[in-house]
Amino acid sequence: MADNNMIIEKWSTLKEVQEYLGVGRETILQWIAKRNMPAYKVGRLWKFKLSEVDDWIRSGGAAEEEKIEKADE
């Protein structure tokens, strides 16, 4: 039997994450592809747990990496 006190975090859409972080769709898609942003493909849709996104950002996942990006050009 499940613990009724356990709060289950809902899945967020790409659009909700865009609004939450204040960044564009392409930025998020690049972060997923190049910076291991925590995201899950459900059919054709991307889904996110905001707690995982917060942890990823706090660990420096979204930090600017200009030197690396310029080296790839």
PDB file of N, CA, C, O and CB in Angstrom:
ATOM      1  N   MET A   1       0.837  -1.196   0.000  1.00  0.00           N
ATOM      2  CA  MET A   1       0.000   0.000   0.000  1.00  0.00           C
ATOM      3  C   MET A   1       0.879   1.256   0.000  1.00  0.00           C
ATOM      4  O   MET A   1       1.850   1.340   0.752  1.00  0.00           O
ATOM      5  CB  MET A   1      -0.951   0.000   1.225  1.00  0.00           C
ATOM      6  N   ALA A   2       0.541   2.207  -0.827  1.00  0.00           N
ATOM      7  CA  ALA A   2       1.344   3.417  -0.968  1.00  0.00           C
ATOM      8  C   ALA A   2       1.178   4.317   0.248  1.00  0.00           C
ATOM      9  O   ALA A   2       0.119   4.352   0.875  1.00  0.00           O
ATOM     10  CB  ALA A   2       0.959   4.172  -2.243  1.00  0.00           C
ATOM     11  N   ASP A   3       2.234   5.039   0.566  1.00  0.00           N
ATOM     12  CA  ASP A   3       2.213   5.997   1.661  1.00  0.00           C
ATOM     13  C   ASP A   3       1.452   7.236   1.199  1.00  0.00           C
ATOM     14  O   ASP A   3       1.869   7.909   0.257  1.00  0.00           O
ATOM     15  CB  ASP A   3       3.661   6.363   2.124  1.00  0.00           C
ATOM     16  N   ASN A   4       0.348   7.534   1.855  1.00  0.00           N
ATOM     17  CA  ASN A   4      -0.481   8.670   1.450  1.00  0.00           C
ATOM     18  C   ASN A   4       0.184  10.012   1.713  1.00  0.00           C
ATOM     19  O   ASN A   4      -0.251  11.029   1.172  1.00  0.00           O
ATOM     20  CB  ASN A   4      -1.802   8.620   2.167  1.00  0.00           C
ATOM     21  N   ASN A   5       1.230  10.035   2.533  1.00  0.00           N
ATOM     22  CA  ASN A   5       1.934  11.284   2.834  1.00  0.00           C
ATOM     23  C   ASN A   5       2.970  11.620   1.759  1.00  0.00           C
ATOM     24  O   ASN A   5       3.528  12.717   1.760  1.00  0.00           O
ATOM     25  CB  ASN A   5       2.616  11.189   4.201  1.00  0.00           C
ATOM     26  N   MET A   6       3.226  10.690   0.850  1.00  0.00           N
ATOM     27  CA  MET A   6       4.234  10.907  -0.177  1.00  0.00           C
ATOM     28  C   MET A   6       3.684  11.821  -1.281  1.00  0.00           C
ATOM     29  O   MET A   6       2.628  11.556  -1.856  1.00  0.00           O
ATOM     30  CB  MET A   6       4.696   9.558  -0.771  1.00  0.00           C
ATOM     31  N   ILE A   7       4.415  12.888  -1.559  1.00  0.00           N
ATOM     32  CA  ILE A   7       3.993  13.822  -2.608  1.00  0.00           C
ATOM     33  C   ILE A   7       4.686  13.415  -3.901  1.00  0.00           C
ATOM     34  O   ILE A   7       5.908  13.277  -3.941  1.00  0.00           O
ATOM     35  CB  ILE A   7       4.331  15.314  -2.227  1.00  0.00           C
ATOM     36  N   ILE A   8       3.906  13.226  -4.950  1.00  0.00           N
ATOM     37  CA  ILE A   8       4.461  12.844  -6.243  1.00  0.00           C
ATOM     38  C   ILE A   8       4.560  14.089  -7.113  1.00  0.00           C
ATOM     39  O   ILE A   8       3.571  14.777  -7.364  1.00  0.00           O
ATOM     40  CB  ILE A   8       3.591  11.747  -6.932  1.00  0.00           C
ATOM     41  N   GLU A   9       5.775  14.358  -7.563  1.00  0.00           N
ATOM     42  CA  GLU A   9       6.005  15.529  -8.407  1.00  0.00           C
ATOM     43  C   GLU A   9       5.452  15.280  -9.799  1.00  0.00           C
ATOM     44  O   GLU A   9       5.688  14.227 -10.391  1.00  0.00           O
ATOM     45  CB  GLU A   9       7.508  15.870  -8.479  1.00  0.00           C
ATOM     46  N   LYS A  10       4.716  16.252 -10.319  1.00  0.00           N
ATOM     47  CA  LYS A  10       4.151  16.084 -11.662  1.00  0.00           C
ATOM     48  C   LYS A  10       5.222  16.292 -12.724  1.00  0.00           C
ATOM     49  O   LYS A  10       6.237  16.945 -12.482  1.00  0.00           O
ATOM     50  CB  LYS A  10       2.984  17.064 -11.887  1.00  0.00           C
ATOM     51  N   TRP A  11       4.983  15.731 -13.895  1.00  0.00           N
ATOM     52  CA  TRP A  11       5.873  15.934 -15.038  1.00  0.00           C
ATOM     53  C   TRP A  11       5.548  17.287 -15.652  1.00  0.00           C
ATOM     54  O   TRP A  11       4.383  17.669 -15.762  1.00  0.00           O
ATOM     55  CB  TRP A  11       5.726  14.783 -16.094  1.00  0.00           C
ATOM     56  N   SER A  12       6.590  18.004 -16.050  1.00  0.00           N
ATOM     57  CA  SER A  12       6.418  19.308 -16.693  1.00  0.00           C
ATOM     58  C   SER A  12       6.714  19.196 -18.179  1.00  0.00           C
ATOM     59  O   SER A  12       7.517  18.367 -18.606  1.00  0.00           O
ATOM     60  CB  SER A  12       7.331  20.368 -16.041  1.00  0.00           C
ATOM     61  N   THR A  13       6.057  20.039 -18.955  1.00  0.00           N
ATOM     62  CA  THR A  13       6.266  20.066 -20.406  1.00  0.00           C
ATOM     63  C   THR A  13       7.442  20.976 -20.751  1.00  0.00           C
ATOM     64  O   THR A  13       7.924  21.731 -19.906  1.00  0.00           O
ATOM     65  CB  THR A  13       4.984  20.541 -21.135  1.00  0.00           C
ATOM     66  N   LEU A  14       7.894  20.900 -21.989  1.00  0.00           N
ATOM     67  CA  LEU A  14       8.959  21.771 -22.464  1.00  0.00           C
ATOM     68  C   LEU A  14       8.550  23.230 -22.313  1.00  0.00           C
ATOM     69  O   LEU A  14       9.350  24.062 -21.884  1.00  0.00           O
ATOM     70  CB  LEU A  14       9.305  21.458 -23.929  1.00  0.00           C
ATOM     71  N   LYS A  15       7.319  23.538 -22.661  1.00  0.00           N
ATOM     72  CA  LYS A  15       6.831  24.920 -22.559  1.00  0.00           C
ATOM     73  C   LYS A  15       6.846  25.407 -21.108  1.00  0.00           C
ATOM     74  O   LYS A  15       7.214  26.550 -20.838  1.00  0.00           O
ATOM     75  CB  LYS A  15       5.407  25.028 -23.135  1.00  0.00           C
ATOM     76  N   GLU A  16       6.450  24.550 -20.187  1.00  0.00           N
ATOM     77  CA  GLU A  16       6.468  24.927 -18.769  1.00  0.00           C
ATOM     78  C   GLU A  16       7.897  25.174 -18.286  1.00  0.00           C
ATOM     79  O   GLU A  16       8.134  26.095 -17.504  1.00  0.00           O
ATOM     80  CB  GLU A  16       5.804  23.831 -17.914  1.00  0.00           C
ATOM     81  N   VAL A  17       8.842  24.367 -18.742  1.00  0.00           N
ATOM     82  CA  VAL A  17      10.244  24.551 -18.351  1.00  0.00           C
ATOM     83  C   VAL A  17      10.792  25.843 -18.965  1.00  0.00           C
ATOM     84  O   VAL A  17      11.562  26.555 -18.321  1.00  0.00           O
ATOM     85  CB  VAL A  17      11.104  23.331 -18.793  1.00  0.00           C
ATOM     86  N   GLN A  18      10.405  26.145 -20.196  1.00  0.00           N
ATOM     87  CA  GLN A  18      10.799  27.407 -20.832  1.00  0.00           C
ATOM     88  C   GLN A  18      10.365  28.587 -19.970  1.00  0.00           C
ATOM     89  O   GLN A  18      11.153  29.493 -19.695  1.00  0.00           O
ATOM     90  CB  GLN A  18      10.185  27.523 -22.250  1.00  0.00           C
ATOM     91  N   GLU A  19       9.106  28.565 -19.549  1.00  0.00           N
ATOM     92  CA  GLU A  19       8.562  29.653 -18.740  1.00  0.00           C
ATOM     93  C   GLU A  19       9.224  29.689 -17.371  1.00  0.00           C
ATOM     94  O   GLU A  19       9.524  30.766 -16.857  1.00  0.00           O
ATOM     95  CB  GLU A  19       7.044  29.505 -18.588  1.00  0.00           C
ATOM     96  N   TYR A  20       9.454  28.532 -16.780  1.00  0.00           N
ATOM     97  CA  TYR A  20      10.065  28.426 -15.456  1.00  0.00           C
ATOM     98  C   TYR A  20      11.484  29.005 -15.448  1.00  0.00           C
ATOM     99  O   TYR A  20      11.871  29.706 -14.513  1.00  0.00           O
ATOM    100  CB  TYR A  20      10.093  26.960 -15.002  1.00  0.00           C
ATOM    101  N   LEU A  21      12.261  28.702 -16.508  1.00  0.00           N
ATOM    102  CA  LEU A  21      13.645  29.150 -16.578  1.00  0.00           C
ATOM    103  C   LEU A  21      13.811  30.478 -17.320  1.00  0.00           C
ATOM    104  O   LEU A  21      14.844  31.137 -17.202  1.00  0.00           O
ATOM    105  CB  LEU A  21      14.481  28.095 -17.246  1.00  0.00           C
ATOM    106  N   GLY A  22      12.790  30.864 -18.081  1.00  0.00           N
ATOM    107  CA  GLY A  22      12.868  32.105 -18.839  1.00  0.00           C
ATOM    108  C   GLY A  22      13.829  32.023 -20.012  1.00  0.00           C
ATOM    109  O   GLY A  22      14.508  32.997 -20.338  1.00  0.00           O
ATOM    110  N   VAL A  23      13.886  30.851 -20.649  1.00  0.00           N
ATOM    111  CA  VAL A  23      14.743  30.665 -21.822  1.00  0.00           C
ATOM    112  C   VAL A  23      13.909  30.105 -22.969  1.00  0.00           C
ATOM    113  O   VAL A  23      12.781  29.655 -22.769  1.00  0.00           O
ATOM    114  CB  VAL A  23      15.939  29.719 -21.498  1.00  0.00           C
ATOM    115  N   GLY A  24      14.474  30.139 -24.165  1.00  0.00           N
ATOM    116  CA  GLY A  24      13.762  29.690 -25.353  1.00  0.00           C
ATOM    117  C   GLY A  24      13.798  28.186 -25.551  1.00  0.00           C
ATOM    118  O   GLY A  24      14.593  27.479 -24.931  1.00  0.00           O
ATOM    119  N   ARG A  25      12.936  27.716 -26.415  1.00  0.00           N
ATOM    120  CA  ARG A  25      12.826  26.293 -26.748  1.00  0.00           C
ATOM    121  C   ARG A  25      14.142  25.727 -27.274  1.00  0.00           C
ATOM    122  O   ARG A  25      14.570  24.649 -26.862  1.00  0.00           O
ATOM    123  CB  ARG A  25      11.726  26.080 -27.781  1.00  0.00           C
ATOM    124  N   GLU A  26      14.783  26.463 -28.189  1.00  0.00           N
ATOM    125  CA  GLU A  26      16.036  25.981 -28.785  1.00  0.00           C
ATOM    126  C   GLU A  26      17.134  25.846 -27.741  1.00  0.00           C
ATOM    127  O   GLU A  26      17.948  24.925 -27.812  1.00  0.00           O
ATOM    128  CB  GLU A  26      16.494  26.924 -29.899  1.00  0.00           C
ATOM    129  N   THR A  27      17.164  26.752 -26.775  1.00  0.00           N
ATOM    130  CA  THR A  27      18.162  26.679 -25.702  1.00  0.00           C
ATOM    131  C   THR A  27      17.981  25.383 -24.916  1.00  0.00           C
ATOM    132  O   THR A  27      18.954  24.680 -24.642  1.00  0.00           O
ATOM    133  CB  THR A  27      18.050  27.908 -24.757  1.00  0.00           C
ATOM    134  N   ILE A  28      16.755  25.073 -24.559  1.00  0.00           N
ATOM    135  CA  ILE A  28      16.496  23.845 -23.798  1.00  0.00           C
ATOM    136  C   ILE A  28      16.868  22.615 -24.621  1.00  0.00           C
ATOM    137  O   ILE A  28      17.487  21.690 -24.095  1.00  0.00           O
ATOM    138  CB  ILE A  28      15.015  23.773 -23.373  1.00  0.00           C
ATOM    139  N   LEU A  29      16.503  22.587 -25.895  1.00  0.00           N
ATOM    140  CA  LEU A  29      16.833  21.444 -26.738  1.00  0.00           C
ATOM    141  C   LEU A  29      18.350  21.276 -26.871  1.00  0.00           C
ATOM    142  O   LEU A  29      18.849  20.151 -26.901  1.00  0.00           O
ATOM    143  CB  LEU A  29      16.195  21.605 -28.125  1.00  0.00           C
ATOM    144  N   GLN A  30      19.081  22.386 -26.950  1.00  0.00           N
ATOM    145  CA  GLN A  30      20.546  22.310 -27.007  1.00  0.00           C
ATOM    146  C   GLN A  30      21.108  21.797 -25.684  1.00  0.00           C
ATOM    147  O   GLN A  30      22.047  21.001 -25.678  1.00  0.00           O
ATOM    148  CB  GLN A  30      21.149  23.692 -27.342  1.00  0.00           C
ATOM    149  N   TRP A  31      20.538  22.249 -24.558  1.00  0.00           N
ATOM    150  CA  TRP A  31      20.999  21.773 -23.254  1.00  0.00           C
ATOM    151  C   TRP A  31      20.779  20.267 -23.123  1.00  0.00           C
ATOM    152  O   TRP A  31      21.625  19.559 -22.576  1.00  0.00           O
ATOM    153  CB  TRP A  31      20.272  22.520 -22.118  1.00  0.00           C
ATOM    154  N   ILE A  32      19.651  19.780 -23.623  1.00  0.00           N
ATOM    155  CA  ILE A  32      19.379  18.331 -23.574  1.00  0.00           C
ATOM    156  C   ILE A  32      20.434  17.592 -24.397  1.00  0.00           C
ATOM    157  O   ILE A  32      20.997  16.593 -23.947  1.00  0.00           O
ATOM    158  CB  ILE A  32      17.939  18.008 -24.110  1.00  0.00           C
ATOM    159  N   ALA A  33      20.695  18.093 -25.610  1.00  0.00           N
ATOM    160  CA  ALA A  33      21.613  17.413 -26.531  1.00  0.00           C
ATOM    161  C   ALA A  33      23.076  17.522 -26.107  1.00  0.00           C
ATOM    162  O   ALA A  33      23.823  16.550 -26.218  1.00  0.00           O
ATOM    163  CB  ALA A  33      21.452  17.978 -27.922  1.00  0.00           C
ATOM    164  N   LYS A  34      23.490  18.687 -25.627  1.00  0.00           N
ATOM    165  CA  LYS A  34      24.922  18.939 -25.422  1.00  0.00           C
ATOM    166  C   LYS A  34      25.369  19.004 -23.974  1.00  0.00           C
ATOM    167  O   LYS A  34      26.560  18.876 -23.694  1.00  0.00           O
ATOM    168  CB  LYS A  34      25.290  20.200 -26.077  1.00  0.00           C
ATOM    169  N   ARG A  35      24.437  19.203 -23.045  1.00  0.00           N
ATOM    170  CA  ARG A  35      24.844  19.417 -21.656  1.00  0.00           C
ATOM    171  C   ARG A  35      24.154  18.471 -20.674  1.00  0.00           C
ATOM    172  O   ARG A  35      24.166  18.703 -19.465  1.00  0.00           O
ATOM    173  CB  ARG A  35      24.561  20.843 -21.259  1.00  0.00           C
ATOM    174  N   ASN A  36      23.564  17.427 -21.193  1.00  0.00           N
ATOM    175  CA  ASN A  36      22.935  16.402 -20.348  1.00  0.00           C
ATOM    176  C   ASN A  36      21.871  16.934 -19.395  1.00  0.00           C
ATOM    177  O   ASN A  36      21.777  16.495 -18.249  1.00  0.00           O
ATOM    178  CB  ASN A  36      23.983  15.706 -19.554  1.00  0.00           C
ATOM    179  N   MET A  37      21.074  17.880 -19.875  1.00  0.00           N
ATOM    180  CA  MET A  37      19.949  18.356 -19.067  1.00  0.00           C
ATOM    181  C   MET A  37      19.012  17.174 -18.828  1.00  0.00           C
ATOM    182  O   MET A  37      18.714  16.431 -19.763  1.00  0.00           O
ATOM    183  CB  MET A  37      19.194  19.551 -19.772  1.00  0.00           C
ATOM    184  N   PRO A  38      18.542  16.987 -17.591  1.00  0.00           N
ATOM    185  CA  PRO A  38      17.657  15.850 -17.310  1.00  0.00           C
ATOM    186  C   PRO A  38      16.296  16.024 -17.987  1.00  0.00           C
ATOM    187  O   PRO A  38      15.519  16.906 -17.621  1.00  0.00           O
ATOM    188  CB  PRO A  38      17.470  15.682 -15.794  1.00  0.00           C
ATOM    189  N   ALA A  39      16.021  15.185 -18.962  1.00  0.00           N
ATOM    190  CA  ALA A  39      14.772  15.246 -19.720  1.00  0.00           C
ATOM    191  C   ALA A  39      14.446  13.842 -20.207  1.00  0.00           C
ATOM    192  O   ALA A  39      15.338  13.017 -20.398  1.00  0.00           O
ATOM    193  CB  ALA A  39      14.878  16.249 -20.921  1.00  0.00           C
ATOM    194  N   TYR A  40      13.179  13.583 -20.401  1.00  0.00           N
ATOM    195  CA  TYR A  40      12.725  12.241 -20.769  1.00  0.00           C
ATOM    196  C   TYR A  40      11.788  12.338 -21.948  1.00  0.00           C
ATOM    197  O   TYR A  40      10.865  13.154 -21.951  1.00  0.00           O
ATOM    198  CB  TYR A  40      12.031  11.536 -19.581  1.00  0.00           C
ATOM    199  N   LYS A  41      12.016  11.517 -22.944  1.00  0.00           N
ATOM    200  CA  LYS A  41      11.173  11.499 -24.138  1.00  0.00           C
ATOM    201  C   LYS A  41       9.981  10.576 -23.868  1.00  0.00           C
ATOM    202  O   LYS A  41      10.159   9.399 -23.553  1.00  0.00           O
ATOM    203  CB  LYS A  41      11.983  11.025 -25.403  1.00  0.00           C
ATOM    204  N   VAL A  42       8.785  11.109 -23.991  1.00  0.00           N
ATOM    205  CA  VAL A  42       7.552  10.336 -23.834  1.00  0.00           C
ATOM    206  C   VAL A  42       6.815  10.457 -25.162  1.00  0.00           C
ATOM    207  O   VAL A  42       6.157  11.461 -25.433  1.00  0.00           O
ATOM    208  CB  VAL A  42       6.662  10.853 -22.607  1.00  0.00           C
ATOM    209  N   GLY A  43       6.937   9.417 -25.988  1.00  0.00           N
ATOM    210  CA  GLY A  43       6.423   9.528 -27.354  1.00  0.00           C
ATOM    211  C   GLY A  43       7.247  10.564 -28.085  1.00  0.00           C
ATOM    212  O   GLY A  43       8.467  10.436 -28.182  1.00  0.00           O
ATOM    213  N   ARG A  44       6.591  11.589 -28.600  1.00  0.00           N
ATOM    214  CA  ARG A  44       7.311  12.670 -29.299  1.00  0.00           C
ATOM    215  C   ARG A  44       7.538  13.878 -28.399  1.00  0.00           C
ATOM    216  O   ARG A  44       8.098  14.880 -28.844  1.00  0.00           O
ATOM    217  CB  ARG A  44       6.537  13.101 -30.546  1.00  0.00           C
ATOM    218  N   LEU A  45       7.116  13.800 -27.147  1.00  0.00           N
ATOM    219  CA  LEU A  45       7.182  14.941 -26.237  1.00  0.00           C
ATOM    220  C   LEU A  45       8.320  14.809 -25.240  1.00  0.00           C
ATOM    221  O   LEU A  45       8.652  13.704 -24.811  1.00  0.00           O
ATOM    222  CB  LEU A  45       5.872  15.096 -25.497  1.00  0.00           C
ATOM    223  N   TRP A  46       8.920  15.940 -24.871  1.00  0.00           N
ATOM    224  CA  TRP A  46       9.908  15.978 -23.799  1.00  0.00           C
ATOM    225  C   TRP A  46       9.186  16.268 -22.492  1.00  0.00           C
ATOM    226  O   TRP A  46       8.309  17.131 -22.439  1.00  0.00           O
ATOM    227  CB  TRP A  46      11.012  17.048 -24.080  1.00  0.00           C
ATOM    228  N   LYS A  47       9.551  15.550 -21.440  1.00  0.00           N
ATOM    229  CA  LYS A  47       8.986  15.762 -20.106  1.00  0.00           C
ATOM    230  C   LYS A  47      10.121  15.955 -19.111  1.00  0.00           C
ATOM    231  O   LYS A  47      11.219  15.429 -19.295  1.00  0.00           O
ATOM    232  CB  LYS A  47       8.078  14.568 -19.683  1.00  0.00           C
ATOM    233  N   PHE A  48       9.848  16.707 -18.067  1.00  0.00           N
ATOM    234  CA  PHE A  48      10.866  17.098 -17.098  1.00  0.00           C
ATOM    235  C   PHE A  48      10.314  17.022 -15.681  1.00  0.00           C
ATOM    236  O   PHE A  48       9.110  17.159 -15.462  1.00  0.00           O
ATOM    237  CB  PHE A  48      11.376  18.514 -17.395  1.00  0.00           C
ATOM    238  N   LYS A  49      11.211  16.800 -14.719  1.00  0.00           N
ATOM    239  CA  LYS A  49      10.900  16.966 -13.298  1.00  0.00           C
ATOM    240  C   LYS A  49      11.633  18.238 -12.882  1.00  0.00           C
ATOM    241  O   LYS A  49      12.858  18.313 -12.983  1.00  0.00           O
ATOM    242  CB  LYS A  49      11.341  15.690 -12.414  1.00  0.00           C
ATOM    243  N   LEU A  50      10.881  19.245 -12.412  1.00  0.00           N
ATOM    244  CA  LEU A  50      11.512  20.526 -12.096  1.00  0.00           C
ATOM    245  C   LEU A  50      12.572  20.386 -11.005  1.00  0.00           C
ATOM    246  O   LEU A  50      13.550  21.134 -11.005  1.00  0.00           O
ATOM    247  CB  LEU A  50      10.458  21.535 -11.663  1.00  0.00           C
ATOM    248  N   SER A  51      12.402  19.453 -10.085  1.00  0.00           N
ATOM    249  CA  SER A  51      13.418  19.267  -9.038  1.00  0.00           C
ATOM    250  C   SER A  51      14.745  18.822  -9.656  1.00  0.00           C
ATOM    251  O   SER A  51      15.809  19.244  -9.206  1.00  0.00           O
ATOM    252  CB  SER A  51      12.940  18.226  -7.989  1.00  0.00           C
ATOM    253  N   GLU A  52      14.686  17.971 -10.687  1.00  0.00           N
ATOM    254  CA  GLU A  52      15.901  17.516 -11.362  1.00  0.00           C
ATOM    255  C   GLU A  52      16.532  18.653 -12.161  1.00  0.00           C
ATOM    256  O   GLU A  52      17.755  18.782 -12.203  1.00  0.00           O
ATOM    257  CB  GLU A  52      15.591  16.326 -12.286  1.00  0.00           C
ATOM    258  N   VAL A  53      15.693  19.478 -12.796  1.00  0.00           N
ATOM    259  CA  VAL A  53      16.194  20.630 -13.553  1.00  0.00           C
ATOM    260  C   VAL A  53      16.887  21.599 -12.594  1.00  0.00           C
ATOM    261  O   VAL A  53      17.959  22.119 -12.903  1.00  0.00           O
ATOM    262  CB  VAL A  53      15.033  21.345 -14.319  1.00  0.00           C
ATOM    263  N   ASP A  54      16.275  21.843 -11.429  1.00  0.00           N
ATOM    264  CA  ASP A  54      16.884  22.731 -10.428  1.00  0.00           C
ATOM    265  C   ASP A  54      18.243  22.197  -9.985  1.00  0.00           C
ATOM    266  O   ASP A  54      19.211  22.954  -9.910  1.00  0.00           O
ATOM    267  CB  ASP A  54      15.955  22.889  -9.207  1.00  0.00           C
ATOM    268  N   ASP A  55      18.323  20.909  -9.693  1.00  0.00           N
ATOM    269  CA  ASP A  55      19.594  20.302  -9.267  1.00  0.00           C
ATOM    270  C   ASP A  55      20.654  20.442 -10.360  1.00  0.00           C
ATOM    271  O   ASP A  55      21.814  20.745 -10.082  1.00  0.00           O
ATOM    272  CB  ASP A  55      19.392  18.809  -8.913  1.00  0.00           C
ATOM    273  N   TRP A  56      20.236  20.215 -11.607  1.00  0.00           N
ATOM    274  CA  TRP A  56      21.150  20.312 -12.749  1.00  0.00           C
ATOM    275  C   TRP A  56      21.705  21.731 -12.881  1.00  0.00           C
ATOM    276  O   TRP A  56      22.898  21.918 -13.117  1.00  0.00           O
ATOM    277  CB  TRP A  56      20.433  19.899 -14.052  1.00  0.00           C
ATOM    278  N   ILE A  57      20.837  22.722 -12.730  1.00  0.00           N
ATOM    279  CA  ILE A  57      21.267  24.114 -12.823  1.00  0.00           C
ATOM    280  C   ILE A  57      22.216  24.451 -11.670  1.00  0.00           C
ATOM    281  O   ILE A  57      23.253  25.079 -11.882  1.00  0.00           O
ATOM    282  CB  ILE A  57      20.044  25.063 -12.814  1.00  0.00           C
ATOM    283  N   ARG A  58      21.861  24.034 -10.454  1.00  0.00           N
ATOM    284  CA  ARG A  58      22.708  24.314  -9.284  1.00  0.00           C
ATOM    285  C   ARG A  58      24.089  23.674  -9.418  1.00  0.00           C
ATOM    286  O   ARG A  58      25.073  24.201  -8.898  1.00  0.00           O
ATOM    287  CB  ARG A  58      22.027  23.811  -8.004  1.00  0.00           C
ATOM    288  N   SER A  59      24.162  22.552 -10.109  1.00  0.00           N
ATOM    289  CA  SER A  59      25.455  21.874 -10.274  1.00  0.00           C
ATOM    290  C   SER A  59      26.273  22.464 -11.429  1.00  0.00           C
ATOM    291  O   SER A  59      27.363  21.977 -11.729  1.00  0.00           O
ATOM    292  CB  SER A  59      25.234  20.378 -10.512  1.00  0.00           C
ATOM    293  N   GLY A  60      25.748  23.510 -12.074  1.00  0.00           N
ATOM    294  CA  GLY A  60      26.488  24.191 -13.134  1.00  0.00           C
ATOM    295  C   GLY A  60      26.166  23.725 -14.534  1.00  0.00           C
ATOM    296  O   GLY A  60      26.860  24.104 -15.477  1.00  0.00           O
ATOM    297  N   GLY A  61      25.135  22.915 -14.701  1.00  0.00           N
ATOM    298  CA  GLY A  61      24.796  22.378 -16.018  1.00  0.00           C
ATOM    299  C   GLY A  61      24.482  23.422 -17.067  1.00  0.00           C
ATOM    300  O   GLY A  61      24.762  23.221 -18.249  1.00  0.00           O
ATOM    301  N   ALA A  62      23.897  24.547 -16.644  1.00  0.00           N
ATOM    302  CA  ALA A  62      23.511  25.586 -17.600  1.00  0.00           C
ATOM    303  C   ALA A  62      24.512  26.729 -17.641  1.00  0.00           C
ATOM    304  O   ALA A  62      24.271  27.737 -18.306  1.00  0.00           O
ATOM    305  CB  ALA A  62      22.138  26.125 -17.257  1.00  0.00           C
ATOM    306  N   ALA A  63      25.630  26.588 -16.942  1.00  0.00           N
ATOM    307  CA  ALA A  63      26.624  27.661 -16.891  1.00  0.00           C
ATOM    308  C   ALA A  63      27.202  27.924 -18.277  1.00  0.00           C
ATOM    309  O   ALA A  63      27.332  27.019 -19.101  1.00  0.00           O
ATOM    310  CB  ALA A  63      27.751  27.308 -15.903  1.00  0.00           C
ATOM    311  N   GLU A  64      27.546  29.188 -18.509  1.00  0.00           N
ATOM    312  CA  GLU A  64      28.162  29.562 -19.786  1.00  0.00           C
ATOM    313  C   GLU A  64      29.497  28.849 -19.944  1.00  0.00           C
ATOM    314  O   GLU A  64      30.302  28.804 -19.014  1.00  0.00           O
ATOM    315  CB  GLU A  64      28.354  31.096 -19.879  1.00  0.00           C
ATOM    316  N   GLU A  65      29.721  28.302 -21.110  1.00  0.00           N
ATOM    317  CA  GLU A  65      30.988  27.636 -21.394  1.00  0.00           C
ATOM    318  C   GLU A  65      31.518  28.142 -22.730  1.00  0.00           C
ATOM    319  O   GLU A  65      31.689  27.372 -23.675  1.00  0.00           O
ATOM    320  CB  GLU A  65      30.820  26.085 -21.413  1.00  0.00           C
ATOM    321  N   GLU A  66      31.774  29.447 -22.795  1.00  0.00           N
ATOM    322  CA  GLU A  66      32.148  30.094 -24.055  1.00  0.00           C
ATOM    323  C   GLU A  66      33.390  29.474 -24.690  1.00  0.00           C
ATOM    324  O   GLU A  66      33.415  29.250 -25.900  1.00  0.00           O
ATOM    325  CB  GLU A  66      32.383  31.571 -23.823  1.00  0.00           C
ATOM    326  N   LYS A  67      34.410  29.197 -23.900  1.00  0.00           N
ATOM    327  CA  LYS A  67      35.655  28.664 -24.461  1.00  0.00           C
ATOM    328  C   LYS A  67      35.421  27.329 -25.160  1.00  0.00           C
ATOM    329  O   LYS A  67      35.963  27.087 -26.239  1.00  0.00           O
ATOM    330  CB  LYS A  67      36.709  28.501 -23.361  1.00  0.00           C
ATOM    331  N   ILE A  68      34.625  26.472 -24.555  1.00  0.00           N
ATOM    332  CA  ILE A  68      34.341  25.165 -25.142  1.00  0.00           C
ATOM    333  C   ILE A  68      33.513  25.330 -26.417  1.00  0.00           C
ATOM    334  O   ILE A  68      33.797  24.705 -27.439  1.00  0.00           O
ATOM    335  CB  ILE A  68      33.600  24.262 -24.127  1.00  0.00           C
ATOM    336  N   GLU A  69      32.484  26.181 -26.343  1.00  0.00           N
ATOM    337  CA  GLU A  69      31.622  26.382 -27.512  1.00  0.00           C
ATOM    338  C   GLU A  69      32.408  26.961 -28.684  1.00  0.00           C
ATOM    339  O   GLU A  69      32.207  26.540 -29.823  1.00  0.00           O
ATOM    340  CB  GLU A  69      30.450  27.307 -27.160  1.00  0.00           C
ATOM    341  N   LYS A  70      33.301  27.918 -28.426  1.00  0.00           N
ATOM    342  CA  LYS A  70      34.074  28.528 -29.502  1.00  0.00           C
ATOM    343  C   LYS A  70      35.042  27.529 -30.103  1.00  0.00           C
ATOM    344  O   LYS A  70      35.325  27.582 -31.299  1.00  0.00           O
ATOM    345  CB  LYS A  70      34.831  29.752 -28.995  1.00  0.00           C
ATOM    346  N   ALA A  71      35.553  26.618 -29.287  1.00  0.00           N
ATOM    347  CA  ALA A  71      36.477  25.594 -29.776  1.00  0.00           C
ATOM    348  C   ALA A  71      35.773  24.632 -30.754  1.00  0.00           C
ATOM    349  O   ALA A  71      36.408  24.065 -31.643  1.00  0.00           O
ATOM    350  CB  ALA A  71      37.073  24.807 -28.588  1.00  0.00           C
ATOM    351  N   ASP A  72      34.460  24.459 -30.573  1.00  0.00           N
ATOM    352  CA  ASP A  72      33.694  23.547 -31.435  1.00  0.00           C
ATOM    353  C   ASP A  72      33.340  24.171 -32.777  1.00  0.00           C
ATOM    354  O   ASP A  72      32.992  23.456 -33.717  1.00  0.00           O
ATOM    355  CB  ASP A  72      32.425  23.113 -30.732  1.00  0.00           C
ATOM    356  N   GLU A  73      33.424  25.492 -32.880  1.00  0.00           N
ATOM    357  CA  GLU A  73      33.003  26.174 -34.120  1.00  0.00           C
ATOM    358  C   GLU A  73      33.987  25.959 -35.249  1.00  0.00           C
ATOM    359  O   GLU A  73      33.780  26.464 -36.352  1.00  0.00           O
ATOM    360  CB  GLU A  73      32.837  27.665 -33.876  1.00  0.00           C
TER     361      GLU A  73
END
